Amino acid sequence: MRQKDFAAACATYQAVLEGVDGYQGTVPGPVDGWPLLEFVRDDRKVTVCAAFIHLPVPGSSGEE
């Protein structure tokens, strides 16, 4: 996820996850900014925590 705007990158990838077949909804997760996405597939409910974090490129200042 090479994005200079971390918040925009998170929104983009969350939107992609919400487009997956079976998506039911999003609820707040255990950590601010880590939503829980709920899916139903083949009569099974699956909850996924989307933990968006920023890891700087090795050798960079981390200001990307």
Summary of the structure (lengths in Angstrom):
residues: 64
radius of gyration: 14.1
end to end distance: 11.5
largest distance: 46.8
contacts: 129
relative contact order: 0.20
helix: 20%
strand: 27%
